[in-house]
Amino acid sequence: MGKAVKLLAMVLILSIMAISGAAVADDIKQGGVMTVTFKDGVATLDPAIGYDWQNWSMIKSIFDGLMDYEPGTYKLRPGLAQSYEVSEDGLVYTFTLRDGIKFHNGRPMTATDVKYSLERTINPETQSPGQGFYSSVKGFDAVASGEKTDLAGVTAVDPKTVRIELKNPDATFLHLVALNFSFVVPKEAVEEHGADFGKHPVGTGAYKLAEWNLGQNLIFERNKDYYRAGVPKLDKITFQIGQEPNVALLRLQRGEVDVLGDGVPPARYIKMKSDPRYKENFMEGPQLQTSYLTMNVRMEPFDNPNVRKAVNMAIFKERICQIINNRAVSTDQPLPPAMPGYAEDYKGYSLNRAKAKDLLAEAGYPDGFTTELYAINTDPNPRIAQAMQQDLAGIGIKAELKTLASSTVIAAGGEPDQAPMLWSGGLAWLADYPDPSNFYGPILGCGGAVKGGWNWAWYCNEKIEEKAGKADAMSDPAMAQKRIDMWREIFIEIMEDAPWVPVFNELRNTMRSDRIGGPKELFVDPVFRPCNYRYVYAKDVQ
């Protein structure tokens, strides 16, 4: 392997950092319960399959990956791995597992389980939406095609050592083994329950499933054998399903529930945020999310960059933020402010309708043109689309609104010649992991500009694609800042082509009861959306 870069877990785990120190302090007693509400139910708790808003943080509470994040932050730290080494060429990752980790069924976890779990996610029979994340692993193609079940690039060297070989350097790989899709499961439990494993999950996580009453509630109980000392603090969490957000808020105010899983209802947002009585209960924070308007660069007249720039100059973003009670901040670039690579000094396209009309004239459309604007039909998206329609009319563009079911809008965006313009609201991109590459490949890269893909602008710039490939090949930690700087340049170059109108970055919010404690960042945790259940605690434990 040559000279290796070795990072020991003890360096990263001396403390949980100030952001979560209160949650694991010695004076916080073990015990207590918490009730969380959700409107919609949960389909599965299988980490290879679950990809929903509600189950994301539930799965992170039941299972673990080789890597983890410091609570309330985007900072990586070892998880099931005690330490890891990366070869000089960035192609080999060797993970040393912690001692004494057990599954909820009592069996010790080994390196063989890590290998099996990755093979299961990549196996096409599993139908994992996360399969493609691991395409850089050696042997991926053979397993993904169904030709083989053994993943050549993953080796259980011994019970405590896992070696993963890549086909090409991938600077995002440590994030990928912190993603739910790579979380470790026991083969015997998967085989016992088959397709129902997601209803009978067995992991190594801080909580284990005690009860699941479909359509009513899920009950998690503390895993007393969890490998992180003092975690979790709560004995039990009850997730109540079918709770309308407005009713859930009233119940929280009456002290009947503790956390609003769906956040504060939009109509009550301003009142609750500004009410001094709830200063310690209301929590809000940024997330790695951008809502945007796409223009299909393969369809006339959006194949003309001047037309796309004109549209950028026509949209009044601040007014759109007002439509959603300022639960977002306007933006002028694809990356959200909390994402590495965000260009703080980038000015973008200012609101300038006179200049926009000039650009349309230069493009050969002095009198504007007629087009279609797709948006999903759930509030507030039709109202936002109407505001955009008015903005576009101000520069001569007549946009017919197509407000449809989300599945129909997604299908239209995935066709090369169906949706000239598409408002992403309700479908907007929320990063799978905190790296700028995740905001490129699926939604702005050439690989996403395919039938059924999520690159609804159908934008593909070969020069940028090559540059992005070089950025992601910079796996040497010494090159980390240079890599981020390169991603910053990439997104500025993309905006020179203007395939999008970036509109806003939505803020996440929730409320907690007086009974539950912990730093506010845990309740709007950027990775554990919507809440890092592992580190919150009950104040009323005697």
DABEL-V776652 format. One record per backbone hydrogen bond with DSSP energy under -0.5 kcal/mol. CO is the residue of the C=O (numbers start at 1). NH is the residue of the N-H. E is the energy in kcal/mol with one decimal. If there is no record, write none. Layout:
# DABEL-V776652
CO;NH;E / CO;NH;E
This chain:
# DABEL-V776652
1;88;-1.2 / 4;6;-0.7 / 5;7;-0.5 / 5;86;-1.3 / 6;8;-0.5 / 7;84;-1.4 / 8;11;-1.2 / 8;12;-0.9 / 9;12;-0.7 / 9;13;-1.7 / 17;20;-1.2 / 17;21;-0.8 / 18;22;-0.5 / 20;23;-1.0 / 20;24;-0.7 / 21;24;-1.1 / 22;25;-0.7 / 25;28;-1.5 / 27;29;-0.6 / 31;538;-0.6 / 32;235;-2.6 / 32;236;-1.3 / 34;238;-2.8 / 35;258;-2.3 / 35;259;-1.8 / 36;240;-3.1 / 37;261;-1.5 / 38;242;-0.8 / 38;243;-2.3 / 45;47;-0.6 / 46;49;-1.4 / 46;50;-3.3 / 48;130;-0.6 / 52;56;-1.3 / 53;57;-0.5 / 54;58;-0.6 / 55;59;-2.8 / 56;60;-1.5 / 57;61;-0.8 / 58;61;-0.7 / 58;62;-1.2 / 59;62;-0.5 / 59;63;-2.5 / 61;207;-2.8 / 62;205;-2.9 / 64;184;-2.2 / 65;80;-2.7 / 66;79;-3.1 / 66;81;-1.6 / 68;77;-2.3 / 70;73;-2.1 / 75;70;-2.7 / 77;68;-3.2 / 80;98;-2.3 / 82;9;-1.9 / 83;96;-2.6 / 84;7;-2.1 / 85;94;-2.6 / 86;5;-1.8 / 87;90;-1.8 / 90;170;-0.6 / 91;166;-3.2 / 92;87;-2.5 / 93;95;-0.5 / 93;164;-3.2 / 94;85;-2.2 / 95;97;-0.6 / 95;162;-2.5 / 96;82;-3.7 / 96;83;-1.4 / 98;101;-0.5 / 101;109;-2.8 / 103;106;-2.1 / 107;103;-3.0 / 110;113;-0.9 / 110;114;-1.1 / 111;115;-2.0 / 112;116;-2.5 / 113;117;-2.2 / 114;118;-1.8 / 115;119;-2.3 / 116;120;-2.5 / 117;121;-1.9 / 118;122;-1.9 / 119;123;-2.1 / 123;126;-1.6 / 123;127;-0.6 / 124;127;-0.6 / 128;131;-1.4 / 130;133;-1.3 / 131;134;-1.7 / 132;135;-1.5 / 134;137;-1.6 / 136;167;-3.5 / 136;168;-0.6 / 137;140;-2.1 / 138;153;-2.3 / 139;143;-1.6 / 140;144;-3.3 / 141;145;-1.8 / 142;147;-1.2 / 142;148;-2.0 / 143;124;-0.7 / 143;146;-1.2 / 149;151;-0.5 / 150;152;-0.9 / 151;154;-1.8 / 153;155;-0.5 / 153;165;-3.2 / 155;157;-1.3 / 155;163;-2.8 / 158;161;-1.7 / 159;111;-1.7 / 160;97;-3.2 / 161;157;-1.2 / 161;158;-1.1 / 162;95;-3.1 / 163;155;-2.8 / 164;93;-2.8 / 165;138;-2.6 / 170;173;-1.8 / 172;175;-1.0 / 172;176;-1.8 / 173;177;-1.6 / 175;178;-1.6 / 176;179;-0.7 / 177;66;-0.6 / 177;67;-1.9 / 179;182;-1.8 / 180;183;-1.8 / 186;189;-0.6 / 186;190;-1.8 / 187;191;-2.7 / 188;192;-1.8 / 189;193;-2.0 / 190;194;-2.4 / 193;196;-2.3 / 194;197;-1.8 / 196;199;-1.9 / 196;200;-0.8 / 197;200;-0.9 / 198;45;-1.4 / 202;186;-0.6 / 203;104;-2.1 / 206;223;-3.0 / 208;221;-2.6 / 211;219;-2.9 / 212;214;-0.8 / 213;216;-2.7 / 213;217;-1.9 / 216;241;-3.2 / 217;213;-2.5 / 218;220;-0.5 / 218;239;-3.2 / 219;210;-3.1 / 219;211;-1.6 / 220;237;-2.3 / 221;208;-2.5 / 222;224;-0.9 / 223;226;-1.7 / 227;229;-0.7 / 228;231;-1.7 / 233;31;-3.3 / 235;222;-2.1 / 236;34;-1.4 / 237;220;-3.0 / 237;239;-0.5 / 238;36;-2.9 / 238;240;-0.7 / 239;218;-1.7 / 240;38;-2.4 / 242;244;-0.8 / 244;248;-3.0 / 245;249;-2.2 / 246;250;-1.7 / 247;251;-2.4 / 248;252;-2.2 / 249;253;-2.3 / 250;254;-1.4 / 251;256;-3.1 / 251;257;-0.6 / 252;255;-1.4 / 258;513;-1.7 / 259;37;-2.1 / 259;261;-1.0 / 260;263;-1.3 / 265;268;-2.0 / 265;269;-0.7 / 266;269;-1.0 / 268;272;-2.6 / 269;273;-2.5 / 270;274;-2.1 / 271;275;-1.1 / 274;276;-0.6 / 275;278;-1.9 / 276;279;-1.3 / 278;281;-0.8 / 278;282;-2.7 / 281;512;-1.5 / 283;510;-2.2 / 285;508;-2.8 / 287;289;-2.3 / 288;431;-2.8 / 290;429;-0.9 / 291;503;-2.6 / 291;504;-1.4 / 292;294;-0.5 / 292;424;-2.7 / 293;501;-2.2 / 294;422;-1.6 / 295;297;-0.8 / 296;299;-1.8 / 299;302;-1.1 / 301;304;-1.7 / 303;305;-0.6 / 304;307;-0.8 / 304;308;-1.6 / 305;309;-2.5 / 306;310;-2.1 / 307;311;-2.0 / 308;312;-1.8 / 309;313;-1.7 / 310;314;-0.7 / 311;314;-1.0 / 311;315;-1.1 / 313;352;-2.1 / 315;317;-1.3 / 316;320;-1.3 / 317;321;-2.1 / 318;322;-1.6 / 319;323;-1.4 / 320;324;-0.9 / 321;324;-0.6 / 321;326;-2.8 / 321;327;-0.5 / 322;325;-1.9 / 324;327;-1.2 / 327;507;-2.5 / 329;505;-2.8 / 336;339;-2.0 / 339;342;-1.9 / 342;344;-1.0 / 343;346;-1.4 / 348;350;-0.7 / 350;352;-0.5 / 352;356;-2.1 / 353;357;-2.2 / 354;358;-1.7 / 355;359;-2.3 / 356;360;-2.1 / 357;361;-2.2 / 358;362;-2.4 / 359;363;-1.7 / 360;365;-3.2 / 361;364;-1.4 / 365;368;-1.7 / 369;398;-2.8 / 371;400;-2.7 / 372;421;-0.9 / 373;402;-2.9 / 374;423;-3.2 / 375;404;-2.2 / 378;381;-1.9 / 380;384;-2.1 / 381;385;-2.7 / 382;386;-2.0 / 383;387;-1.8 / 384;388;-2.2 / 385;389;-2.4 / 386;390;-2.1 / 387;391;-2.1 / 388;392;-2.8 / 389;393;-2.0 / 390;394;-1.2 / 392;395;-1.7 / 392;397;-2.4 / 393;396;-1.5 / 396;369;-0.7 / 396;398;-0.6 / 397;399;-0.8 / 398;371;-2.6 / 398;400;-0.6 / 400;373;-2.8 / 402;375;-2.2 / 402;404;-0.7 / 404;377;-1.9 / 405;408;-0.6 / 405;409;-2.2 / 406;410;-2.7 / 407;411;-2.0 / 408;412;-2.3 / 409;413;-2.5 / 410;414;-1.5 / 412;415;-1.5 / 412;419;-0.6 / 414;452;-2.2 / 415;418;-0.9 / 415;419;-0.5 / 418;420;-0.7 / 420;296;-2.7 / 421;374;-2.7 / 422;294;-2.9 / 422;424;-0.6 / 424;427;-3.2 / 424;428;-0.5 / 429;290;-1.7 / 433;435;-2.4 / 435;438;-1.8 / 436;439;-1.6 / 437;440;-1.5 / 437;441;-1.8 / 440;444;-3.4 / 440;445;-2.0 / 441;448;-0.6 / 442;454;-0.6 / 445;448;-1.0 / 445;449;-0.6 / 446;449;-0.8 / 448;450;-1.7 / 448;455;-1.7 / 450;453;-3.0 / 454;456;-1.7 / 455;458;-1.8 / 457;297;-2.5 / 460;462;-0.6 / 461;465;-2.7 / 462;466;-2.2 / 463;467;-1.9 / 464;468;-2.7 / 465;469;-2.0 / 466;470;-1.8 / 467;471;-2.1 / 468;472;-2.3 / 469;473;-0.8 / 471;474;-1.3 / 472;171;-2.8 / 473;475;-1.9 / 476;479;-2.6 / 477;480;-1.6 / 479;483;-2.6 / 480;484;-2.2 / 481;485;-2.6 / 482;486;-1.9 / 483;487;-2.1 / 484;488;-2.3 / 485;489;-2.0 / 486;490;-2.1 / 487;491;-2.2 / 488;492;-1.6 / 489;493;-2.5 / 490;494;-2.2 / 491;495;-1.8 / 492;496;-1.1 / 493;497;-0.9 / 494;497;-1.1 / 494;498;-1.0 / 494;499;-0.6 / 499;295;-2.0 / 501;293;-2.1 / 503;331;-1.7 / 504;291;-3.0 / 504;506;-0.6 / 505;329;-2.0 / 508;285;-2.5 / 510;283;-2.8 / 511;260;-1.6 / 513;516;-1.0 / 515;539;-3.5 / 515;540;-0.5 / 517;537;-1.9 / 519;522;-1.7 / 519;523;-0.5 / 520;523;-1.5 / 520;524;-0.7 / 521;524;-0.6 / 522;525;-0.9 / 522;532;-2.8 / 528;531;-1.5 / 529;57;-0.6 / 531;533;-1.3 / 532;535;-1.3 / 532;536;-0.6 / 534;232;-0.6 / 536;233;-0.6 / 536;234;-0.5 / 537;517;-3.2 / 538;541;-0.6
